[in-house]
Amino acid sequence: MFEELKPTIKILLRFIVMYLSLLGLYQLYLDSQVGLDGFSRLIAEQCTALQNVFGYPSELYSNPKYPDTVWFLVNGISHLRMIERCNAVSIMILYVAFVFAFYRGYKTFIFALVTLLFLHIINVFRILMLNIIYSISNEYGEIAHDYMFPAIIYGSIVLFWLIWLKFFVIKKKNEA
């Protein structure tokens, strides 16, 4: 009976070890930061630069009372703030742990890196679009923030997981 469960146990152990390791490293990174972490600030700066390119004059501002936050000023009005949770790193950690649970050699690293880059781009555009929606039509901002854009980021992760499983993990009978 144990032999039948061995592959499943290996996948679960790889997932747990990878997830806890990455989560621990990320927590060490956060603990070493003062104020808003550098990666979150980078994302906020990327969003602001793109908003300016798309014709929505934007800038970031900080308030010393809230050192772990930066606010977006779009068209002279502040609707949103950037906090650590907006950077999507915690769900990216979960995503990478899942991909590495089904380790397939060097393909795993390449796939994870390429899709993490796509997830980062999706997240930047998610935040950018939230800023634009709030600046154009504030009444739709909460719906977009709470439902539409989480569906986009989580949907992207599920799509990438399915691609990983379908094209790299599950072997067709004639390939095996």
C-alpha positions as CSV (number, residue, x, y, z in Angstrom):
1,M,0.0,0.0,0.0
2,F,2.8,2.4,0.8
3,E,4.3,2.0,-2.6
4,E,1.1,3.2,-4.2
5,L,1.2,6.3,-2.1
6,K,4.9,7.1,-2.5
7,P,4.5,9.4,-5.6
8,T,1.7,11.4,-3.9
9,I,3.7,11.7,-0.6
10,K,6.8,12.9,-2.6
11,I,4.6,15.6,-4.3
12,L,3.1,16.7,-1.0
13,L,6.5,16.9,0.7
14,R,8.1,18.8,-2.1
15,F,5.2,21.3,-2.0
16,I,5.3,21.7,1.8
17,V,9.1,22.1,1.9
18,M,9.2,24.6,-1.0
19,Y,6.2,26.6,0.3
20,L,7.6,26.9,3.8
21,S,11.1,27.6,2.6
22,L,10.0,30.4,0.2
23,L,7.6,31.8,2.8
24,G,10.4,31.9,5.4
25,L,12.8,33.6,3.0
26,Y,10.1,36.1,2.1
27,Q,9.4,36.8,5.8
28,L,13.1,37.3,6.4
29,Y,13.1,39.8,3.5
30,L,10.1,41.7,4.9
31,D,11.7,41.7,8.4
32,S,14.8,43.4,6.9
33,Q,12.8,46.2,5.4
34,V,11.9,49.5,7.0
35,G,8.6,50.9,5.8
36,L,7.1,49.6,2.6
37,D,9.3,46.9,1.2
38,G,11.4,47.6,-1.9
39,F,9.5,45.2,-4.2
40,S,6.1,46.7,-3.4
41,R,7.6,50.2,-3.9
42,L,9.1,49.1,-7.3
43,I,5.6,47.9,-8.4
44,A,4.1,51.2,-7.3
45,E,6.7,53.1,-9.3
46,Q,6.1,50.9,-12.4
47,C,2.4,51.5,-12.1
48,T,2.9,55.3,-11.8
49,A,5.2,55.4,-14.8
50,L,2.8,53.5,-16.9
51,Q,-0.2,55.6,-15.8
52,N,1.7,58.7,-16.9
53,V,2.4,57.0,-20.3
54,F,-1.3,56.2,-20.7
55,G,-2.3,59.8,-20.0
56,Y,-3.2,59.6,-16.3
57,P,-0.8,62.1,-14.6
58,S,0.3,60.2,-11.5
59,E,2.8,60.4,-8.7
60,L,3.4,58.6,-5.4
61,Y,3.4,60.2,-2.0
62,S,4.2,58.9,1.5
63,N,2.9,59.9,4.8
64,P,5.3,59.5,7.8
65,K,2.4,58.3,9.9
66,Y,2.1,55.2,7.7
67,P,5.6,54.2,6.7
68,D,4.5,50.8,5.3
69,T,2.2,52.5,2.7
70,V,2.6,54.6,-0.4
71,W,-0.4,56.4,-1.9
72,F,-1.1,56.9,-5.6
73,L,-2.0,60.4,-6.7
74,V,-3.8,60.1,-10.0
75,N,-5.1,63.3,-11.7
76,G,-4.4,65.1,-8.4
77,I,-6.7,62.8,-6.4
78,S,-5.7,59.9,-4.1
79,H,-8.0,56.9,-4.2
80,L,-5.7,53.9,-3.6
81,R,-2.6,53.0,-1.6
82,M,0.0,50.4,-2.1
83,I,0.7,48.0,0.8
84,E,2.8,44.9,0.9
85,R,-0.1,42.5,0.1
86,C,-0.6,44.3,-3.2
87,N,2.6,42.9,-4.6
88,A,1.1,39.4,-5.0
89,V,4.3,37.7,-3.7
90,S,2.5,35.5,-1.3
91,I,0.3,34.0,-4.1
92,M,3.4,33.7,-6.3
93,I,5.1,31.7,-3.6
94,L,2.1,29.3,-3.5
95,Y,2.2,29.1,-7.2
96,V,5.9,28.3,-7.4
97,A,5.6,25.7,-4.6
98,F,2.9,24.0,-6.6
99,V,4.9,24.0,-9.8
100,F,8.0,22.6,-8.0
101,A,5.9,20.0,-6.4
102,F,5.7,18.5,-9.8
103,Y,9.4,19.0,-10.6
104,R,10.5,18.2,-14.1
105,G,14.1,19.2,-14.2
106,Y,15.4,22.4,-15.8
107,K,11.9,22.9,-17.5
108,T,10.5,23.6,-14.0
109,F,12.9,26.6,-13.5
110,I,12.3,28.0,-17.0
111,F,8.5,27.6,-16.7
112,A,8.4,29.1,-13.2
113,L,10.6,32.1,-14.2
114,V,8.7,32.9,-17.4
115,T,5.3,32.6,-15.8
116,L,6.4,34.6,-12.7
117,L,7.4,37.4,-15.1
118,F,3.9,37.2,-16.7
119,L,2.3,37.2,-13.2
120,H,4.3,40.3,-12.3
121,I,3.2,42.1,-15.5
122,I,-0.5,41.0,-14.9
123,N,-0.2,42.4,-11.3
124,V,1.2,45.7,-12.4
125,F,-1.6,46.1,-15.0
126,R,-4.1,45.0,-12.3
127,I,-3.0,47.8,-10.0
128,L,-2.7,50.3,-12.9
129,M,-6.3,49.5,-14.0
130,L,-7.6,49.8,-10.5
131,N,-6.1,53.3,-10.2
132,I,-7.6,54.3,-13.6
133,I,-11.0,52.9,-12.7
134,Y,-11.0,54.7,-9.3
135,S,-10.0,57.9,-11.0
136,I,-12.6,57.7,-13.8
137,S,-15.6,56.1,-12.0
138,N,-15.1,55.8,-8.3
139,E,-18.4,53.9,-7.8
140,Y,-17.0,50.8,-9.7
141,G,-13.7,50.8,-7.9
142,E,-14.7,48.6,-5.0
143,I,-16.3,46.0,-7.3
144,A,-13.2,46.0,-9.4
145,H,-10.9,45.7,-6.4
146,D,-12.8,43.1,-4.5
147,Y,-14.0,40.8,-7.4
148,M,-12.8,41.5,-10.9
149,F,-9.1,42.0,-10.4
150,P,-8.6,39.2,-7.8
151,A,-10.3,36.9,-10.4
152,I,-7.8,38.0,-13.0
153,I,-4.7,37.3,-10.8
154,Y,-6.0,34.1,-9.4
155,G,-7.4,33.0,-12.7
156,S,-4.0,33.6,-14.3
157,I,-2.4,31.4,-11.7
158,V,-4.9,28.6,-12.2
159,L,-4.4,28.9,-16.0
160,F,-0.6,28.6,-15.6
161,W,-1.0,25.6,-13.2
162,L,-3.2,23.9,-15.8
163,I,-0.7,24.6,-18.6
164,W,2.1,23.2,-16.4
165,L,0.2,20.1,-15.6
166,K,-1.2,19.5,-19.2
167,F,2.0,20.2,-21.2
168,F,4.8,19.3,-18.8
169,V,3.6,16.9,-16.1
170,I,1.0,14.6,-17.4
171,K,2.5,12.3,-20.0
172,K,0.4,10.9,-22.9
173,K,0.3,7.1,-23.0
174,N,2.3,7.0,-26.2
175,E,5.0,9.3,-24.7
176,A,5.6,7.3,-21.6
